[in-house]
């Protein structure tokens, strides 16, 4: 997976997430909310992120938000 984040930007923890009481997941990029997941998508995300290390979690959130390759295109 190292080749996905060639510049190491995701090691800076630019993504974060929050789970609400009603099981919604808010995903933040540089402290700005960029996506809300609910129902099945929120459950899938939480199941996937459980147990990941910090860098793998960053990769998952980048992929979910669609910011997976920004800056890496050629």
BAFI-3210 file (N, C-alpha, C; in Angstrom, 3 decimals, decimal comma, padded with zeros to 6 digits):
// residues 74
n [1|2|3|4|5|6|7|8|9|10|11|12|13|14|15|16|17|18|19|20|21|22|23|24|25|26|27|28|29|30|31|32|33|34|35|36|37|38|39|40|41|42|43|44|45|46|47|48|49|50|51|52|53|54|55|56|57|58|59|60|61|62|63|64|65|66|67|68|69|70|71|72|73|74]
n.u [000,801|002,122|002,798|000,551|000,273|002,380|003,665|003,478|001,506|-000,746|000,233|000,264|-002,117|-004,534|-007,177|-010,127|-012,626|-015,988|-018,380|-021,824|-024,531|-026,766|-025,683|-024,501|-021,750|-019,394|-017,061|-014,028|-011,868|-008,927|-010,039|-012,519|-015,834|-016,462|-017,948|-020,835|-021,777|-024,276|-026,536|-026,211|-023,768|-022,331|-022,094|-020,556|-018,199|-017,346|-016,882|-014,785|-012,764|-012,162|-009,612|-007,573|-004,343|-003,094|-002,200|-003,307|-005,998|-006,191|-005,805|-008,119|-010,166|-009,521|-010,036|-012,813|-013,877|-013,262|-010,954|-008,701|-006,451|-005,560|-003,180|-001,407|-001,737|-000,701]
n.v [-001,204|001,167|002,489|003,857|006,181|008,092|010,525|010,601|012,002|011,093|010,177|012,313|012,475|013,656|013,126|012,477|011,014|010,857|009,304|009,378|009,373|008,303|006,533|007,591|008,466|010,924|012,204|013,868|016,172|017,733|019,012|019,822|018,972|016,544|014,440|012,413|009,394|006,913|004,424|001,407|001,947|003,344|001,374|-000,529|000,939|001,360|-001,278|-001,930|-000,113|-000,754|-001,912|-001,189|000,273|003,637|004,790|003,068|003,538|006,188|005,834|004,348|006,234|008,197|006,799|006,252|008,838|009,653|010,972|009,604|009,468|012,042|014,338|012,404|011,657|011,077]
n.w [000,000|000,251|-002,118|-002,857|-001,365|-002,142|-001,492|001,223|002,567|003,978|006,338|007,939|009,229|008,087|007,809|009,764|011,903|013,232|015,285|015,677|018,121|016,861|015,093|012,798|010,688|010,621|008,442|008,428|006,786|007,179|009,443|008,461|007,792|005,425|004,532|005,169|006,509|006,648|007,945|006,214|004,884|006,848|008,820|007,425|006,979|009,663|010,443|008,731|009,476|012,047|014,048|012,313|011,735|012,287|009,811|007,876|008,427|007,601|004,844|004,241|004,836|002,957|000,625|000,886|000,837|-001,677|-002,169|-002,861|-004,624|-004,997|-006,016|-006,731|-009,334|-012,689]
ca.u [000,000|002,974|002,840|-000,662|000,520|003,785|004,224|003,358|000,549|-001,699|000,902|000,011|-003,461|-005,366|-008,570|-010,597|-014,049|-016,751|-019,594|-022,867|-025,386|-027,695|-024,866|-023,974|-020,316|-018,946|-015,645|-013,449|-010,588|-008,341|-011,032|-013,757|-016,660|-016,547|-018,845|-021,633|-022,189|-025,335|-027,104|-025,329|-022,418|-021,666|-021,745|-019,456|-017,015|-016,894|-016,342|-013,511|-011,746|-011,856|-008,380|-006,550|-003,427|-003,421|-001,971|-004,319|-007,262|-006,133|-006,020|-009,529|-010,978|-009,245|-010,744|-014,254|-014,272|-012,943|-009,681|-007,742|-005,214|-005,277|-001,776|-000,590|-002,013|000,344]
ca.v [000,000|002,336|003,201|004,656|007,464|008,305|011,706|010,449|012,971|010,476|009,988|013,545|012,361|014,741|012,696|012,063|010,695|010,905|008,500|009,995|008,451|007,634|005,661|008,248|008,699|012,151|012,138|015,207|016,355|018,951|019,549|020,226|017,815|016,359|013,354|011,775|008,032|006,434|003,108|000,315|002,463|003,657|000,091|-001,124|001,733|001,084|-002,641|-001,929|000,698|-001,376|-002,683|-000,666|001,242|005,018|005,039|002,311|004,252|007,356|005,336|003,992|007,451|008,824|006,015|006,439|010,197|009,923|011,702|008,511|009,656|013,454|014,671|011,287|011,350|011,445]
ca.w [000,000|000,310|-003,386|-003,009|-000,715|-002,479|-000,827|002,669|003,129|004,901|007,628|008,689|009,823|007,568|007,941|011,078|011,831|014,468|015,239|016,484|018,873|015,943|014,232|011,601|010,730|009,957|008,076|008,331|006,111|007,726|010,399|007,787|007,477|003,983|004,175|006,203|006,186|007,537|007,685|005,804|004,573|008,119|009,430|006,664|007,272|011,025|010,468|008,018|010,148|013,331|014,075|011,410|012,338|011,918|008,385|007,135|008,628|006,712|003,484|004,107|004,768|001,661|-000,390|001,067|000,462|-003,074|-002,229|-002,777|-005,375|-005,277|-005,934|-007,200|-010,731|-013,645]
c.u [000,839|002,974|001,610|-000,433|001,987|004,421|004,106|002,386|-000,378|-001,066|000,701|-001,365|-004,359|-006,852|-008,863|-012,066|-014,662|-018,012|-020,613|-023,696|-026,348|-026,958|-024,495|-022,475|-020,013|-017,463|-015,164|-012,121|-010,071|-009,358|-012,324|-014,543|-016,823|-017,518|-019,598|-022,036|-023,291|-025,778|-026,024|-023,895|-021,643|-021,227|-020,573|-018,147|-016,469|-016,305|-014,975|-012,418|-011,318|-010,586|-007,294|-005,589|-003,750|-003,265|-002,997|-005,684|-007,324|-006,399|-007,491|-010,400|-010,742|-010,018|-012,250|-014,701|-013,998|-011,672|-008,516|-006,428|-004,865|-003,808|-000,860|-000,812|-000,840|-000,284]
c.v [001,261|003,131|004,074|006,069|007,848|009,479|011,645|011,399|012,341|010,145|011,211|013,556|013,522|014,399|012,324|011,699|010,711|010,071|009,143|008,928|007,685|006,868|006,278|008,441|009,963|012,002|013,554|015,144|017,715|019,730|020,058|018,965|017,715|015,261|012,860|010,399|007,638|005,058|002,095|000,788|002,787|002,371|-000,580|-000,393|001,398|-000,315|-002,687|-001,197|000,095|-002,219|-002,198|000,242|002,622|005,281|004,300|002,975|005,485|006,940|004,992|005,234|008,205|008,115|006,258|007,817|010,523|010,718|010,729|008,808|011,123|013,749|013,575|010,976|011,755|011,719]
c.w [000,000|-000,975|-003,610|-002,487|-000,898|-001,732|000,692|003,332|004,169|006,247|008,520|009,356|009,391|007,614|009,381|010,917|013,216|014,264|016,176|017,203|017,966|014,839|012,882|011,797|009,943|009,688|007,810|007,581|006,550|008,560|009,760|007,462|005,970|003,574|005,402|005,701|007,148|007,092|007,315|005,522|005,850|008,805|008,745|006,965|008,659|011,155|009,808|008,799|011,487|013,230|013,134|012,178|011,766|010,419|007,533|007,257|007,733|005,265|003,253|003,982|003,460|000,562|-000,318|000,592|-001,000|-003,247|-002,216|-003,466|-005,612|-005,036|-006,446|-008,676|-011,608|-014,989]
res [x|x|x|x|x|x|x|x|x|x|x|x|x|x|x|x|x|x|x|x|x|x|x|x|x|x|x|x|x|x|x|x|x|x|x|x|x|x|x|x|x|x|x|x|x|x|x|x|x|x|x|x|x|x|x|x|x|x|x|x|x|x|x|x|x|x|x|x|x|x|x|x|x|x]
***
